Amino acid sequence: MKIVVALGGNALGSNPLAQKELVKKTAVSLVNLIAAGQQLIIVHGNGPQVGMIKLAFQNQSLIDKSIPEMPFPECGAMSQGYIGYHLQNALKNELNKRKIKQEVSTVITQVIVDPADPAFKQPSKPIGAFYSQQEAANLKAEKGYQMREDAGRGYRRVVASPQPVDIVEKEIIKKLITSQQLVITCGGGGIPVIKENNILKGTAAVIDKDFASEKLAELVAADLLLILTAVDKVALNFGKPDQKWLDQLTIKEAEQYIKSGHFAPGSMLPKVKAAVQFVKHKKNNRALITSLAKAEQALAGKTGTSIINNN
């Protein structure tokens, strides 16, 4: 079975050293699926990592004026590179340990977004450091950044979170999949680019990695979209006394629960939306939301939340 796996942030560490160790455990769980005969295409998040890179260059540029601030698309590319390196290193070592002959490669991936996407008019994704109100006003005046107060902790820059339209490197990815390589791609949702007069240009935005995973799953004709997160199942009334875990969701049920506000934005909401989108795309498509630790059991139908098309 061809599976696009969307790795949640809990599969990665908060800094490079911690991440390098944590991905060894991540690799064990993923290679367990490969050993069971599944073909995986891996997508990962990059929220803390891209913010760390952006902040490092930003802070250093304040100390040494000869060091420029790094544009946001380039920060995304850097995060794809080093997270990909850690993942492919850990996966290859685990594959070798089990004498499974499979090559692993990371594709630095550009994802096309629509410049007319409404998200560009209402940037909502906070990135980088916290600032005082005056510092935020200065940054807005000097650099044109959109700044927003964040939960009483100060002001942060916000960028758009547009929907993915297409993946530039899709044909390369397909060829790697066909040659049975284990591919790591669309890291952090991909590097957002817009296409103008057939020219690609990076733009300061953040594509949700769950939606990028869904678009990738469509383009490579995956059988299953497996979204891995911190919990074993999707829940209604999460964290409340009447919390209810869900084994299965139809498209109609999922859309009703989304409309009722059951799923938190920036957390479970994009996962459920991406799952519904993939299942809607093609009659036999399946989506599954569970934790990394329970991925094997979920594929066996013992846990996780399945999203199905019952039309």
Long-range contacts (C-beta under 8 A, 24 or more apart in sequence): 1-37, 1-38, 1-39, 1-223, 1-224, 2-39, 2-41, 2-177, 2-220, 2-221, 2-222, 2-223, 2-224, 3-33, 3-38, 3-39, 3-40, 3-41, 3-222, 3-223, 3-224, 3-225, 3-226, 4-40, 4-41, 4-43, 4-213, 4-216, 4-217, 4-220, 4-222, 4-224, 4-225, 4-226, 5-30, 5-33, 5-40, 5-41, 5-42, 5-43, 5-213, 5-226, 5-228, 6-43, 6-44, 6-209, 6-210, 6-213, 6-225, 6-226, 6-227, 6-228, 6-271, 6-274, 7-42, 7-43, 7-44, 7-45, 7-228, 7-292, 8-45, 8-227, 8-228, 8-229, 8-230, 8-292, 9-45, 9-47, 9-48, 10-229, 10-230, 10-292, 11-44, 11-228, 11-292, 12-44, 12-45, 12-48, 12-49, 12-83, 14-48, 15-52, 16-82, 16-86, 19-49, 19-83, 19-86, 20-86, 20-90, 23-86, 23-87, 23-89, 23-90, 24-90, 24-93, 24-94, 26-87, 26-90, 26-292, 27-87, 27-90, 27-91, 27-93, 27-94, 28-94, 29-292, 29-293, 29-295, 29-296, 30-91, 30-94, 30-295, 31-91, 31-94, 31-95, 31-98, 31-100, 32-295, 32-296, 33-295, 33-296, 33-299, 34-95, 34-100, 34-102, 34-182, 35-98, 35-100, 36-296, 36-299, 38-299, 39-177, 39-180, 40-182, 41-173, 41-177, 41-183, 41-185, 41-216, 41-220, 41-222, 42-87, 42-182, 42-183, 42-184, 42-185, 43-184, 43-185, 43-186, 43-187, 43-209, 43-212, 43-213, 43-216, 44-83, 44-87, 44-184, 44-187, 44-188, 44-209, 45-188, 45-189, 45-209, 46-76, 46-79, 46-80, 46-83, 46-187, 46-188, 46-189, 46-209, 47-188, 49-79, 49-82, 49-83, 49-188, 50-75, 50-76, 50-78, 50-79, 50-127, 50-188, 50-206, 51-127, 51-128, 53-78, 53-79, 54-127, 54-128, 55-128, 55-129, 58-128, 58-129, 59-129, 71-202, 71-204, 72-127, 72-159, 72-202, 72-204, 72-205, 73-191, 73-192, 73-193, 73-202, 73-203, 73-204, 74-202, 76-187, 76-188, 76-190, 76-191, 76-192, 77-108, 77-191, 79-187, 79-188, 80-106, 80-108, 80-109, 80-187, 80-188, 80-191, 81-106, 81-108, 83-187, 83-188, 84-108, 84-184, 84-187, 87-184, 88-182, 88-184, 91-182, 95-182, 102-180, 102-181, 102-182, 103-180, 103-181, 103-182, 104-181, 104-182, 104-183, 104-184, 105-176, 105-181, 105-182, 105-183, 105-184, 106-183, 106-184, 106-185, 106-187, 107-169, 107-172, 107-173, 107-176, 107-183, 107-184, 107-185, 108-169, 108-187, 108-191, 109-167, 109-168, 109-169, 109-173, 109-185, 109-186, 109-187, 109-190, 109-191, 110-167, 110-168, 110-169, 110-190, 110-191, 110-193, 110-200, 110-202, 111-164, 111-165, 111-166, 111-167, 111-168, 111-186, 111-189, 111-190, 111-191, 111-192, 111-193, 111-207, 111-212, 111-215, 112-164, 112-165, 112-166, 112-167, 112-168, 112-193, 112-194, 112-195, 112-200, 113-162, 113-163, 113-164, 113-165, 113-192, 113-193, 113-194, 113-203, 113-205, 113-207, 114-162, 114-163, 114-165, 114-194, 115-194, 115-196, 115-203, 117-160, 117-162, 117-163, 119-160, 119-161, 119-162, 119-163, 119-205, 120-160, 120-162, 120-205, 122-160, 123-158, 123-159, 123-160, 123-161, 124-158, 124-160, 124-161, 125-158, 125-159, 125-160, 125-161, 125-205, 125-206, 126-150, 126-156, 126-157, 126-158, 127-156, 127-157, 127-158, 127-159, 127-206, 128-156, 128-157, 129-156, 130-154, 130-155, 130-156, 131-155, 131-156, 159-204, 159-205, 159-206, 160-204, 160-205, 160-206, 161-205, 161-206, 161-207, 161-208, 162-192, 162-205, 162-207, 163-207, 163-211, 164-189, 164-190, 164-207, 164-211, 164-212, 164-215, 165-215, 166-215, 166-219, 167-212, 167-215, 167-216, 167-219, 168-193, 168-200, 170-216, 170-219, 170-220, 173-216, 173-219, 173-220, 174-219, 174-220, 177-220, 185-216, 186-212, 186-213, 186-216, 208-270, 208-274, 210-270, 210-271, 210-273, 210-274, 211-270, 211-273, 211-274, 211-277, 213-274, 214-274, 214-275, 214-277, 214-278, 217-278, 217-285, 218-278, 218-281, 218-282, 222-285, 223-284, 223-285, 223-286, 224-285, 224-286, 224-287, 224-288, 225-274, 225-275, 225-278, 225-285, 225-286, 225-287, 225-288, 226-287, 226-288, 226-290, 226-295, 226-298, 226-299, 227-271, 227-274, 227-275, 227-287, 227-288, 227-289, 227-290, 228-290, 228-291, 228-292, 228-295, 229-268, 229-271, 229-289, 229-290, 229-291, 230-291, 231-291, 232-290, 232-291, 232-294, 232-298, 232-303, 232-304, 233-289, 233-290, 233-303, 233-304, 233-305, 234-263, 234-268, 234-271, 234-272, 234-289, 234-305, 236-262, 237-262, 238-262, 238-263, 238-264, 238-268, 245-305, 246-305, 247-304, 247-305, 247-306, 248-305, 248-306, 248-307, 248-308, 249-275, 249-305, 249-306, 249-307, 249-308, 250-307, 250-308, 250-309, 250-310, 251-276, 251-279, 251-280, 251-307, 251-308, 251-309, 251-310, 251-311, 252-310, 254-307, 272-307, 275-307, 276-307, 279-307, 279-308, 279-309, 280-309, 283-309, 283-311, 284-309, 285-309
